[in-house]
Amino acid sequence: MRLAVAAALSLLTFAAARGADLPAPSDTAERAHYQRCLDDARSAPQKGLDEAHDWKNAGGGFPADHCAAVALFALHRYAEAAQSFEALGGAMMDKKRELRAGALEQAGQAWLLADEAQKAKAAFIAALHFTPNDPDLYIDRARADAEAKDFAGAVADLDEALTLAPGRAEALVYRASAYRQLGDLAHARTDADAALKEVPDDAAGFLERGNIKRLQDDPAGARADWERVERLAPNSPAAAAAKANLARLATEK
């Protein structure tokens, strides 16, 4: 049986790039301008992009650049957004390390959505230079590893994430997926079970465990987990994958 979903590492989609906003300008009017620009960038991105460009031309500086990058991301212009976030991360020489890391993390997420796994990985590596103990960045880099079909690298990065954040369900599900891709079903099942112990109603965890159970010749168990996904998150990408897997399973009867 060909499962309808690849690694759970590929399940995440982003409505907006993660990563911190820049510190609000000290001037009250400028602070309000930045927040308004970000709000528009996320809810009406073309309007936000136009506003950011006008603000940049009027001396808006880094906040205007960041607003423009967020708008490009929301417009699904991912490669342009990635380049803008990278430029911002490189230019903020006098800003806190966490802010530079945040911009580079956003760049990596945009590169992933642009199907540029190696560029994404490079951005996450650069971000880790500034904040080496951030488990989210190791999870991000694991996603880039997985997109590049380097599942052993993904496991190594998720090991680091789980050392920094023990019991993190998201990382456990991702590592289960990576182990599954490597054919190590025993470790995959252990991680999937552990993730569901941490978050008992995690749709991604049930999807992944169903995938593993199917490969362990447990179709009844796989069916139960995939049906649980449909109940927990009926309109999600995970549910769509579970539904497709259930349809394929039904043809095997």
C-alpha positions as a Markdown table, in Angstrom:
| # | Residue | x | y | z |
|---|---|---|---|---|
| 1 | Met | 0.0 | 0.0 | 0.0 |
| 2 | Arg | 1.3 | 3.4 | -0.9 |
| 3 | Leu | 0.5 | 5.9 | 1.9 |
| 4 | Ala | -1.0 | 9.1 | 0.8 |
| 5 | Val | 1.2 | 11.2 | 3.1 |
| 6 | Ala | 5.0 | 11.4 | 3.1 |
| 7 | Ala | 6.8 | 12.4 | 6.2 |
| 8 | Ala | 4.8 | 14.2 | 8.8 |
| 9 | Leu | 7.7 | 16.7 | 8.6 |
| 10 | Ser | 6.0 | 18.0 | 5.5 |
| 11 | Leu | 2.6 | 18.5 | 7.0 |
| 12 | Leu | 3.1 | 22.0 | 8.4 |
| 13 | Thr | 1.9 | 25.0 | 6.4 |
| 14 | Phe | 2.2 | 28.5 | 7.5 |
| 15 | Ala | -0.4 | 31.3 | 7.4 |
| 16 | Ala | 2.3 | 33.7 | 8.5 |
| 17 | Ala | 6.0 | 33.3 | 9.0 |
| 18 | Arg | 7.1 | 32.5 | 12.5 |
| 19 | Gly | 9.8 | 34.6 | 14.2 |
| 20 | Ala | 9.7 | 37.7 | 16.3 |
| 21 | Asp | 8.5 | 41.0 | 15.1 |
| 22 | Leu | 11.1 | 43.8 | 15.5 |
| 23 | Pro | 10.9 | 45.9 | 18.7 |
| 24 | Ala | 8.3 | 48.6 | 18.2 |
| 25 | Pro | 9.8 | 52.0 | 17.5 |
| 26 | Ser | 10.0 | 54.2 | 20.6 |
| 27 | Asp | 8.0 | 57.0 | 19.0 |
| 28 | Thr | 4.3 | 56.4 | 19.6 |
| 29 | Ala | 3.2 | 57.3 | 16.1 |
| 30 | Glu | 5.9 | 55.1 | 14.5 |
| 31 | Arg | 5.0 | 52.3 | 16.8 |
| 32 | Ala | 1.4 | 52.5 | 15.7 |
| 33 | His | 2.5 | 52.7 | 12.1 |
| 34 | Tyr | 4.6 | 49.5 | 12.4 |
| 35 | Gln | 1.7 | 47.6 | 14.0 |
| 36 | Arg | -0.8 | 48.8 | 11.4 |
| 37 | Cys | 1.6 | 47.8 | 8.6 |
| 38 | Leu | 2.1 | 44.3 | 10.1 |
| 39 | Asp | -1.7 | 43.9 | 10.5 |
| 40 | Asp | -2.2 | 44.9 | 6.9 |
| 41 | Ala | 0.7 | 42.7 | 5.7 |
| 42 | Arg | -1.0 | 39.6 | 7.3 |
| 43 | Ser | -4.6 | 40.4 | 6.5 |
| 44 | Ala | -4.4 | 42.4 | 3.3 |
| 45 | Pro | -0.9 | 41.7 | 2.1 |
| 46 | Gln | -0.8 | 43.8 | -1.1 |
| 47 | Lys | -2.0 | 46.8 | 0.9 |
| 48 | Gly | 0.6 | 46.0 | 3.5 |
| 49 | Leu | 3.4 | 45.7 | 0.9 |
| 50 | Asp | 2.5 | 49.0 | -0.7 |
| 51 | Glu | 2.4 | 50.7 | 2.7 |
| 52 | Ala | 5.8 | 49.2 | 3.6 |
| 53 | His | 7.4 | 50.5 | 0.4 |
| 54 | Asp | 6.0 | 54.0 | 1.0 |
| 55 | Trp | 7.2 | 53.9 | 4.6 |
| 56 | Lys | 10.6 | 52.7 | 3.5 |
| 57 | Asn | 10.9 | 55.5 | 1.1 |
| 58 | Ala | 10.0 | 57.9 | 3.9 |
| 59 | Gly | 12.7 | 56.5 | 6.2 |
| 60 | Gly | 10.9 | 53.6 | 7.8 |
| 61 | Gly | 14.1 | 51.6 | 8.2 |
| 62 | Phe | 14.2 | 48.0 | 9.4 |
| 63 | Pro | 10.5 | 47.9 | 10.6 |
| 64 | Ala | 9.4 | 48.9 | 7.1 |
| 65 | Asp | 11.7 | 46.2 | 5.6 |
| 66 | His | 10.3 | 43.6 | 8.0 |
| 67 | Cys | 6.7 | 44.6 | 7.1 |
| 68 | Ala | 7.5 | 44.2 | 3.4 |
| 69 | Ala | 8.9 | 40.7 | 3.9 |
| 70 | Val | 5.9 | 39.6 | 5.9 |
| 71 | Ala | 3.6 | 40.9 | 3.2 |
| 72 | Leu | 5.6 | 39.1 | 0.5 |
| 73 | Phe | 5.3 | 35.9 | 2.5 |
| 74 | Ala | 1.5 | 36.3 | 2.9 |
| 75 | Leu | 1.3 | 36.9 | -0.9 |
| 76 | His | 3.0 | 33.5 | -1.4 |
| 77 | Arg | 6.0 | 35.2 | -3.0 |
| 78 | Tyr | 8.2 | 32.9 | -1.0 |
| 79 | Ala | 11.5 | 33.3 | -2.7 |
| 80 | Glu | 11.3 | 37.1 | -2.6 |
| 81 | Ala | 10.2 | 37.0 | 1.0 |
| 82 | Ala | 13.1 | 34.7 | 1.9 |
| 83 | Gln | 15.6 | 37.0 | 0.3 |
| 84 | Ser | 14.1 | 40.0 | 2.1 |
| 85 | Phe | 14.2 | 38.2 | 5.5 |
| 86 | Glu | 17.8 | 37.2 | 4.8 |
| 87 | Ala | 18.8 | 40.7 | 3.9 |
| 88 | Leu | 17.1 | 42.0 | 7.0 |
| 89 | Gly | 18.9 | 39.5 | 9.2 |
| 90 | Gly | 22.2 | 40.5 | 7.7 |
| 91 | Ala | 21.7 | 44.2 | 8.0 |
| 92 | Met | 20.6 | 44.4 | 11.6 |
| 93 | Met | 24.2 | 44.4 | 12.8 |
| 94 | Asp | 23.4 | 46.4 | 16.0 |
| 95 | Lys | 20.3 | 44.4 | 16.9 |
| 96 | Lys | 19.9 | 41.6 | 19.4 |
| 97 | Arg | 21.0 | 38.2 | 18.3 |
| 98 | Glu | 17.5 | 36.8 | 18.9 |
| 99 | Leu | 16.1 | 39.3 | 16.4 |
| 100 | Arg | 18.6 | 38.4 | 13.7 |
| 101 | Ala | 17.9 | 34.7 | 14.3 |
| 102 | Gly | 14.2 | 35.4 | 14.0 |
| 103 | Ala | 14.6 | 37.0 | 10.6 |
| 104 | Leu | 16.8 | 34.2 | 9.4 |
| 105 | Glu | 14.3 | 31.6 | 10.7 |
| 106 | Gln | 11.6 | 33.3 | 8.7 |
| 107 | Ala | 13.8 | 33.3 | 5.7 |
| 108 | Gly | 14.3 | 29.5 | 6.1 |
| 109 | Gln | 10.5 | 28.9 | 6.4 |
| 110 | Ala | 10.0 | 30.9 | 3.2 |
| 111 | Trp | 12.7 | 29.0 | 1.4 |
| 112 | Leu | 11.0 | 25.7 | 2.4 |
| 113 | Leu | 7.7 | 26.9 | 0.9 |
| 114 | Ala | 9.7 | 28.0 | -2.2 |
| 115 | Asp | 10.9 | 24.3 | -2.5 |
| 116 | Glu | 14.5 | 25.4 | -1.8 |
| 117 | Ala | 15.4 | 23.0 | 0.9 |
| 118 | Gln | 19.2 | 23.6 | 0.8 |
| 119 | Lys | 18.7 | 27.4 | 1.0 |
| 120 | Ala | 16.3 | 26.8 | 3.9 |
| 121 | Lys | 18.8 | 24.7 | 5.7 |
| 122 | Ala | 21.5 | 27.4 | 5.2 |
| 123 | Ala | 19.2 | 30.0 | 6.7 |
| 124 | Phe | 18.5 | 27.8 | 9.7 |
| 125 | Ile | 22.2 | 27.1 | 10.2 |
| 126 | Ala | 22.8 | 30.9 | 10.2 |
| 127 | Ala | 20.0 | 31.4 | 12.7 |
| 128 | Leu | 21.5 | 28.8 | 15.0 |
| 129 | His | 24.8 | 30.7 | 15.0 |
| 130 | Phe | 22.9 | 33.5 | 16.9 |
| 131 | Thr | 20.7 | 31.3 | 19.1 |
| 132 | Pro | 22.3 | 27.9 | 19.3 |
| 133 | Asn | 20.0 | 26.6 | 22.1 |
| 134 | Asp | 16.7 | 27.2 | 20.3 |
| 135 | Pro | 14.8 | 23.9 | 19.8 |
| 136 | Asp | 12.5 | 25.4 | 17.2 |
| 137 | Leu | 15.4 | 26.0 | 14.9 |
| 138 | Tyr | 16.5 | 22.4 | 15.2 |
| 139 | Ile | 12.9 | 21.3 | 14.3 |
| 140 | Asp | 13.0 | 23.8 | 11.4 |
| 141 | Arg | 16.3 | 22.4 | 10.2 |
| 142 | Ala | 14.9 | 18.8 | 10.4 |
| 143 | Arg | 12.1 | 19.8 | 8.1 |
| 144 | Ala | 14.7 | 21.1 | 5.6 |
| 145 | Asp | 16.6 | 17.8 | 6.0 |
| 146 | Ala | 13.5 | 15.9 | 5.3 |
| 147 | Glu | 12.6 | 17.9 | 2.2 |
| 148 | Ala | 16.1 | 17.1 | 0.9 |
| 149 | Lys | 15.5 | 13.4 | 1.7 |
| 150 | Asp | 18.2 | 13.4 | 4.4 |
| 151 | Phe | 16.2 | 11.6 | 7.0 |
| 152 | Ala | 19.2 | 10.6 | 9.1 |
| 153 | Gly | 20.1 | 14.3 | 9.3 |
| 154 | Ala | 16.5 | 15.0 | 10.4 |
| 155 | Val | 16.8 | 12.4 | 13.2 |
| 156 | Ala | 20.0 | 14.0 | 14.4 |
| 157 | Asp | 18.5 | 17.5 | 14.4 |
| 158 | Leu | 15.4 | 16.2 | 16.2 |
| 159 | Asp | 17.6 | 14.5 | 18.8 |
| 160 | Glu | 19.1 | 18.0 | 19.5 |
| 161 | Ala | 15.6 | 19.5 | 19.7 |
| 162 | Leu | 14.4 | 16.9 | 22.2 |
| 163 | Thr | 17.6 | 17.3 | 24.3 |
| 164 | Leu | 16.7 | 21.0 | 24.6 |
| 165 | Ala | 13.0 | 20.5 | 25.0 |
| 166 | Pro | 12.3 | 16.9 | 26.3 |
| 167 | Gly | 8.9 | 15.5 | 25.6 |
| 168 | Arg | 8.1 | 18.1 | 22.8 |
| 169 | Ala | 5.3 | 16.3 | 21.0 |
| 170 | Glu | 5.9 | 18.1 | 17.7 |
| 171 | Ala | 9.5 | 16.9 | 17.6 |
| 172 | Leu | 8.5 | 13.4 | 18.6 |
| 173 | Val | 6.0 | 13.1 | 15.7 |
| 174 | Tyr | 8.6 | 14.5 | 13.3 |
| 175 | Arg | 11.2 | 12.1 | 14.5 |
| 176 | Ala | 8.8 | 9.2 | 14.2 |
| 177 | Ser | 8.2 | 10.2 | 10.6 |
| 178 | Ala | 11.9 | 10.4 | 9.9 |
| 179 | Tyr | 12.5 | 7.0 | 11.5 |
| 180 | Arg | 9.7 | 5.6 | 9.3 |
| 181 | Gln | 11.3 | 6.9 | 6.2 |
| 182 | Leu | 14.5 | 5.2 | 7.3 |
| 183 | Gly | 12.6 | 1.9 | 7.8 |
| 184 | Asp | 13.2 | 1.9 | 11.5 |
| 185 | Leu | 9.6 | 1.1 | 12.5 |
| 186 | Ala | 10.4 | 0.2 | 16.1 |
| 187 | His | 11.9 | 3.6 | 17.0 |
| 188 | Ala | 9.2 | 5.3 | 14.9 |
| 189 | Arg | 6.4 | 3.6 | 16.8 |
| 190 | Thr | 8.1 | 4.5 | 20.2 |
| 191 | Asp | 8.2 | 8.2 | 19.2 |
| 192 | Ala | 4.6 | 8.2 | 17.9 |
| 193 | Asp | 3.3 | 6.6 | 21.1 |
| 194 | Ala | 5.4 | 9.0 | 23.2 |
| 195 | Ala | 4.0 | 12.0 | 21.3 |
| 196 | Leu | 0.4 | 10.9 | 21.8 |
| 197 | Lys | 1.1 | 10.4 | 25.5 |
| 198 | Glu | 2.3 | 14.1 | 25.7 |
| 199 | Val | -0.6 | 15.4 | 23.5 |
| 200 | Pro | -3.4 | 12.8 | 23.5 |
| 201 | Asp | -5.5 | 14.6 | 20.8 |
| 202 | Asp | -2.7 | 15.4 | 18.4 |
| 203 | Ala | -4.1 | 14.8 | 14.8 |
| 204 | Ala | -0.6 | 14.7 | 13.3 |
| 205 | Gly | 0.5 | 12.1 | 15.9 |
| 206 | Phe | -2.4 | 9.8 | 15.0 |
| 207 | Leu | -1.8 | 10.2 | 11.3 |
| 208 | Glu | 1.8 | 9.3 | 11.7 |
| 209 | Arg | 1.1 | 6.4 | 14.1 |
| 210 | Gly | -1.5 | 5.1 | 11.6 |
| 211 | Asn | 1.2 | 5.2 | 8.9 |
| 212 | Ile | 3.5 | 3.2 | 11.1 |
| 213 | Lys | 0.9 | 0.7 | 12.1 |
| 214 | Arg | 0.0 | 0.1 | 8.4 |
| 215 | Leu | 3.7 | -0.7 | 7.7 |
| 216 | Gln | 3.7 | -3.0 | 10.8 |
| 217 | Asp | 0.9 | -5.0 | 9.2 |
| 218 | Asp | -1.8 | -3.7 | 11.6 |
| 219 | Pro | -4.5 | -2.4 | 9.2 |
| 220 | Ala | -7.1 | -2.4 | 11.9 |
| 221 | Gly | -4.9 | -0.2 | 14.1 |
| 222 | Ala | -4.1 | 2.1 | 11.2 |
| 223 | Arg | -7.7 | 2.5 | 10.3 |
| 224 | Ala | -8.6 | 3.4 | 13.9 |
| 225 | Asp | -5.9 | 6.1 | 14.1 |
| 226 | Trp | -6.7 | 7.6 | 10.7 |
| 227 | Glu | -10.4 | 7.7 | 11.6 |
| 228 | Arg | -9.4 | 9.5 | 14.8 |
| 229 | Val | -7.6 | 12.1 | 12.7 |
| 230 | Glu | -10.8 | 12.8 | 10.7 |
| 231 | Arg | -12.7 | 13.3 | 14.0 |
| 232 | Leu | -10.1 | 15.5 | 15.6 |
| 233 | Ala | -9.3 | 17.8 | 12.7 |
| 234 | Pro | -11.8 | 17.2 | 9.9 |
| 235 | Asn | -10.7 | 20.1 | 7.6 |
| 236 | Ser | -7.0 | 19.8 | 8.0 |
| 237 | Pro | -4.3 | 18.5 | 5.6 |
| 238 | Ala | -3.8 | 15.6 | 8.1 |
| 239 | Ala | -7.4 | 14.7 | 7.7 |
| 240 | Ala | -7.2 | 14.8 | 3.9 |
| 241 | Ala | -4.2 | 12.4 | 4.0 |
| 242 | Ala | -5.9 | 10.1 | 6.5 |
| 243 | Lys | -9.0 | 10.0 | 4.3 |
| 244 | Ala | -6.9 | 9.1 | 1.2 |
| 245 | Asn | -5.1 | 6.4 | 3.2 |
| 246 | Leu | -8.5 | 5.0 | 4.4 |
| 247 | Ala | -9.7 | 4.8 | 0.8 |
| 248 | Arg | -6.7 | 2.9 | -0.2 |
| 249 | Leu | -7.0 | 0.6 | 2.7 |
| 250 | Ala | -10.6 | -0.2 | 1.8 |
| 251 | Thr | -9.5 | -1.4 | -1.7 |
| 252 | Glu | -7.3 | -4.0 | -0.1 |
| 253 | Lys | -10.1 | -5.9 | 1.5 |
